[in-house]
Amino acid sequence: MKNILVTTTLTLEGYKIKEYKGIISALVVRSSTITQGFFGGVQSLTGGNITSFSEMCEQARTEAYDNIIKRADHIGANAIIGFKYDTSETSGKGFHATEIFCYGTAVIIIKDEILG
C-alpha cells in the first residue's frame, strides 16, 4: 500500500489536485470489553478521564483511519482532503457501543511545479 497524505484542509501546500475520486468514508462500531466496562464503571464513580473507554475509542479511531486509507489506496487516490471524524453512541437493552465515522474527499495530487 502506498503512502496516502491526509489533511483536514481542502488543499495541500506544494501540491495541486489532478483528479477528484469522490467522497470516501469508513465506519467502525465498537463496544467495550468486559474488563473495559468494569474498570470504566469504577473510574466513572471517581470522575476524570475514563482511561479504559478512552483506549477503546482510540482503537476504534485507529481502525477507522486504517480502513479509509485502504479504501483510498484501492480506488487509486494518493491523498484525502477535508478529512474529519464523527462519533455517536448506540445503545439498547444491555448493549452500548461507540460509532466512529471518518470521511473526506479522495483525490490524486501532484507536485505543483510552480511552487517547487
Backbone hydrogen bonds, N-H to C=O, Kabsch-Sander energy under -0.5 kcal/mol:
donor,donor_aa,acceptor,acceptor_aa,energy
5,L,3,N,-0.5
5,L,78,N,-2.1
7,T,80,I,-2.3
15,Y,12,L,-2.2
16,K,110,I,-2.7
18,K,16,K,-0.6
18,K,108,I,-3.0
19,E,108,I,-1.5
21,K,19,E,-0.5
21,K,106,A,-3.0
22,G,106,A,-1.1
24,I,104,G,-2.7
26,A,102,C,-2.1
28,V,100,I,-2.4
30,R,28,V,-0.5
30,R,98,T,-2.8
37,G,33,T,-2.9
38,F,34,I,-2.4
39,F,35,T,-2.7
40,G,36,Q,-2.5
41,G,37,G,-2.1
42,V,38,F,-2.1
43,Q,39,F,-2.7
44,S,40,G,-2.1
45,L,41,G,-0.7
45,L,42,V,-0.9
46,T,42,V,-0.7
46,T,43,Q,-0.8
47,G,43,Q,-1.1
51,T,49,N,-1.2
53,F,50,I,-0.6
54,S,50,I,-2.4
55,E,51,T,-2.4
56,M,52,S,-1.6
57,C,53,F,-2.5
58,E,54,S,-2.4
59,Q,55,E,-2.2
60,A,56,M,-2.1
61,R,57,C,-2.5
62,T,58,E,-2.4
63,E,59,Q,-2.2
64,A,60,A,-2.5
65,Y,61,R,-2.4
66,D,62,T,-2.7
67,N,63,E,-2.2
68,I,64,A,-2.2
69,I,65,Y,-2.1
70,K,66,D,-2.0
71,R,67,N,-2.1
72,A,68,I,-2.4
73,D,69,I,-2.4
74,H,70,K,-2.4
75,I,71,R,-1.7
76,G,73,D,-1.3
77,A,72,A,-2.4
78,N,107,V,-2.0
79,A,107,V,-1.5
80,I,5,L,-2.5
81,I,105,T,-2.6
82,G,9,T,-2.8
83,F,7,T,-2.5
84,K,103,Y,-2.4
86,D,101,F,-2.8
88,S,99,E,-1.7
90,T,97,A,-2.9
92,G,95,F,-2.5
94,G,92,G,-0.7
95,F,92,G,-1.4
97,A,90,T,-3.2
98,T,30,R,-3.1
99,E,88,S,-3.2
100,I,28,V,-3.2
100,I,98,T,-0.5
101,F,86,D,-3.2
101,F,99,E,-0.5
102,C,26,A,-2.5
103,Y,84,K,-2.2
104,G,24,I,-1.9
105,T,81,I,-2.9
106,A,22,G,-3.0
106,A,104,G,-0.5
107,V,79,A,-2.6
108,I,19,E,-2.7
109,I,107,V,-0.5
110,I,16,K,-2.4
112,D,14,G,-2.8
113,E,111,K,-0.8
116,G,112,D,-1.6
